[in-house]
Structures are given as structure tokens and as C-alpha cells.
Amino acid sequence: MISDGPFKTIAVIAALASSLCAAYAASETTTPALASPESFANIGETEKRSAAIFTELGKVLTHPRCTNCHPAGDRPHQGDNARLHQPPVTRGADGHGLEAMRCNACHQNANFEPGRMPGHPDWHLAPREMAWEGKTAGDICEQIKDPARNGGRKVEDLIDHIGKDTLVGWAWKPGFGRAPAPGTQEQAGALVEAWAKTGAACPAP
């Protein structure tokens, strides 16, 4: 039996760490799946099938892992409850923060798990034109189709942007204690491709 003292303290810390790791592993394995494009093959009308595919993709685009960095204002959000970012940073002229507090001052090249700090070499906010916070899948669909708001991209360009871009991919590997976006990045990319090939129709707002 472990007596009182440092060994008991170590045992308690180890047990707590083990339970936290188990909870984290459980959250990783219970991420909701995304339906495959083939799941919508029974919708005969192409436009309706396309809109239904985007509705499924909307489960990703309206998730906090995406909307936290696509805010309606100039401050990012944090956590699954989308609380305002602390410390109180703002986007700045280029989306990378103000001169006195740049995003990469804290957000390094990779997640820093001891500090629960997200990371990526190009960490920044999405442009104001791509604000998704509080919007429906239909609203977001119209946004990302519009070259004036999507950085001049064609619909086909969004396949690689959502399906392969590594900053976008962070949403599925967000680090300790954060719920990842539904499905996988590859599944999201497949949905974008199927949506584009069926006419890129949007669901009702």
C-alpha cells in the first residue's frame, strides 16, 4: 500500500492523467461521421442532390472548429462553446493580428499540448468576407461560391482548399480537449467534389 507522502501524490497525479487521456481518446473516437456522396444517389433530381450534399458538408462548416476562426466580428472565438478569444486579440489588417500581438506570437508551428495551445505555421483568421458565425449552410454556400468573397476561387478550387489545405485540416486534429469537426478532411473534400460535379446548388438559407 502506498503511504502518505510524495509517492501518494505521484499516484494521484498519474491516475488523474490516465483518466484525462481516456476521456480525450473517447472524444476522438466518437466524432460524428459524415455521409458519403454515394448516400445521396437516391435523390433523382440533380439540383436537390447537390443541395443535400452541401447540407451534409455544412455539418463541418458550421462546427465551432470552423466558425471560431470565421467570426462575424474582428475577434476569434475559442472552445466548443465559441467564447471570445482570451487574451482579447483582434484580426488586424491582414488577419494575422495587430502588430503588438500577432497570431504567431502564441500559435506556433504545431499544437502545444502542455499549454493546450493550437498551432499551425499559417495560423490566422479567415477574411471578413468569409464570416460564417451565426449563418446557415445555405448562407455559407452562397458565400463560398462567390469569387468576390472567396478570394477569387472557382468552385472546383474549393475541393483542394477544404479537402487538402493543412490549416483547414487542423479542424480534424485540434488537440487536447477540443471536439474535432465531423468526419475526416478527406470525407469533407469528397463532399465538396461531389457538390461541385452536381452543379454546386445551395440549400435554402
C-alpha angles and dihedrals in degrees: 000000000000111000126215114283139063094330091057090049091051091049092051092049091048092050091049092048090049093052092048092050090049091051090049092049090050092052090051094053096046097057107137113253125235121234115247121244088249089064089074097051091104091066100095101194109078096214093051091046091051092050091048091052091053091048087059091048087050089071085072100039094051093045117111090245086068105028094050088068094036096058127170091231136034098276123081121228132228140212133011090295092055096234117176114275116267123236090046101251127168131209100251125202096305102033092254096098135262121311091255094050115027120182092242091057086081106009106071131183095290141012112291101212099188089061095032086235117157116225146192131146092247101038110165145125123276115252118275088249088064097054107147101168111124095004131122125240088255092055092048091047091058090048098052092046092055112090090201089064105027099061095268094297125154117228089254090057089063091067092072094032093059098026101045113012107117096216090053087046091062087078089074095044102039099149136236118359098000123113109235121228115271119281120347134303090250091055091049090051091051090053092050090050093049090046092052093047092052094054102277093260118179128227118239113282 
